[in-house]
Amino acid sequence: MNFSFYIAKRYLFSGSGNNAINIITMIASLGVIIGTTALFIILSGFSGLRTFSYSLLDISDPDIKVSPVKGKSFLLSEGLESKIKGQEGVAFYSKVIEERAFLKNGDKQQVAYVKGVDQNYRNIVKLDSALQMGKWFDSKYTNTSIIGDGLAYKLSVGVLNFGESLQILVPKTNSSFLNPNSMRTINTQVIGIYTGTEEFSNKYVFVSNKQAQKLLNYKSNQFSTIEIKLQSDINPDTFAEALQTAIGSQYKVQTKAQLNELFYKVINTENFVSYLIFTLIVIVAMFNVIGAIIMMIIDKKQNIETLVNLGATVKEVKRIFMFQGTLLTAIGMIIGLLLAYGLILAQQKNEFFMITSNIAYPVELRFTNLMIVILTILILGILAAKIASSRISAKFIEN
């Protein structure tokens, strides 16, 4: 066994005859344990939150969205449709109509967006699985709609409320919301209420494409966007570039990440900032490790002199306390990781902390987070041990 490592292990586990030094060492160990636990829990929490947030985007946004560069709608030609349909990697595609609308239920009114979809839309996003109550569109029934729970609350809309229909109004060309006599109107029966992000659940009422075309006076081949679901092994960015080249510059092809660019940036920035904050906490804890090692060096001064007289070099003596500081950090890190692992499993199983009354705060165990914590703690621990051991010199030993 390495001489320096053997002595370091003896010093660490045998403790000191000075009780104050033992207390300082315990405090340093506790700081490393708490810092490691907090860092791993925070990273796991943000991983869970990121996955949860991305799952909400799966309800609202497609993998790929094709829209016109100019105007709100376009005429879908057979040539354009065949290019989209024939593109390698397309699992499903759906024709969508979207426009701002005025919703009215009794004496309650709200401005939102009407979104016309076809039967294939449920294969594009997971909106049907997000239905809080009711059911998805059935081709047997006409004049039906699905609304977000936020809008449903504001409009006091219930599912299958046959007493009163939900009115959807849009202004005619060159008209405005302020003129009630220049509105096109359809009456729909709400058959489902979906849940999602606050913005999404307060934004849309879904109807069939035929209803939307009637409301907006669109032609049978006139749509706002084409939304695409990709096969699982297809890279969205590569696909978007290839499709953009195929259909030309008069159309805009966007991935889910591009549609939610700000959202992705906020999530990743929050994760990075939280990592930095808790790393600073760990750095503060490492000052305790430095202090504990320096106190141990002073306490073992006579032992160091004996080792030097027996032939040990100053470099070897420094390595003793380098190993001691690294071991102290590593043991604290392992205990902290085990503690964090247990707390994360407890949250996943028992749901102690809740976002809402029925949604537990998501936490996720990831190997990348584990490696980040291990590397962060070990690097800081080695630096702390190196700083502390640098106090040892030939002059210090001789005095």
C-alpha positions, 0 to 999 in steps of 0.5 A, a space after each residue: 500500500 502507498 506509504 502516504 495513503 496508509 498514513 492518511 487513512 490512519 490519521 483520518 480514522 484514528 482521529 486526534 487526541 485533541 477533541 476540538 480537532 475531532 469536532 472540526 473534522 466532523 463539522 467539515 464532513 457534515 458540510 460535505 454531506 449536506 452540500 452533496 445531498 443538496 446538489 444532487 437533489 436540486 439537479 434531480 429536481 430540475 431533471 424531473 421538472 424538465 421532463 415534466 415540462 417537456 411532457 406538457 409540450 408534447 400535449 400542445 406542440 408537434 415535432 414539426 410545424 409548417 406554416 406560410 411565411 406570408 399571411 395566416 393561411 395557404 392553399 394546400 396543393 397536391 404537390 405540397 402535400 405529396 412532398 410532405 407525405 413522402 418525406 422520409 421520417 414522417 409518421 403522421 401529419 395533420 392539417 390545422 386551421 388556427 385563428 383568434 376568436 371570440 367565445 361566448 357562453 351565456 353572459 360570459 365572454 372570452 377572447 381565445 383561439 379557435 383551432 380546427 383539426 382533423 381526425 389525424 391530429 390525435 396522432 400528432 400530439 397527446 391532447 386526447 390523453 390530456 382530457 380531464 373529462 369528456 372524450 375526443 372528437 367522434 366523426 359521427 357527431 358535428 358541431 362539437 368542441 374541446 376546450 381548455 380547463 382554464 377557458 372552461 372555468 372562465 366561461 363556466 362551461 361544462 361537458 355535454 351541457 345541452 341547455 346552452 351551446 358555446 358560441 364561437 365568433 370571428 369578425 368578417 373581413 375588414 371588420 372588428 370584434 367591436 361590431 357584433 353585426 359583422 361576426 361569423 358564428 358557429 354554435 358548438 357542444 363542448 364534449 371534452 375539457 383538456 388540461 395542460 400548461 396555464 398558457 395552453 389551457 387558456 388559449 384554445 378551443 378545438 373544433 373540426 376543420 369543417 367547422 373552422 372553414 365554415 367559421 372563417 369562410 375558408 376553402 376546402 383546401 385552405 389551412 393555417 399550418 401542417 403539423 407533423 409527428 416524426 418517427 422516433 429515430 428521426 432527428 427533428 433538426 435534420 428533418 426540418 432542414 431537408 423539408 425546408 429545402 423540399 418545399 421552398 422558402 415560401 413556407 416556414 418549417 419549425 421544430 418543437 424546440 424552435 417553437 418554444 425557444 424561450 421556454 427551453 432557454 429558461 429551463 436550461 438557464 434555471 438549471 445551470 444557475 441553480 447548479 452554480 448556487 449550490 456549487 458555491 455552497 459546496 465551496 463554502 463547505 470546502 473551507 471547513 475541510 481546509 480548516 480541518 486539514 490545517 488543524 490536523 497538520 498543526 496537531 500532527 507536527 511532532 509526528 511529521 518531524 518523526 516521519 521526516 527523520 525516518 526518511 520521508 520527504 516533504 513531498 510525501 508528507 504533503 501527499 499524506 494530508 492531500 490524501 486525508 483531505 480527499 478521503 474526507 471529501 470522498 466519504 462525505 460525498 458517498 454518504 451525501 449521495 446515499 442520503 439524496 438517493 433515499 430522499 429522491 426515492 421517498 419523494 417518487 414513492 410517497 409524494 411528500 412535496 406537491 406542485 398542485 393538489 394532484 401533481 407531485 413535484 417531479 424528481 428524476 434519477 439520472 446518471 449524468 447528474 450523478 457524474 456531475 455531482 461526483 466530479 464537482 465534489 471530488 475536484 473541489 475536495 482535491 483543491 481544498 486538500 492541496 491548498 491545506 497541504 501547501 502549508 507544509 514546508 521544510 521551514 514549518 517542519 524544522 520550527 
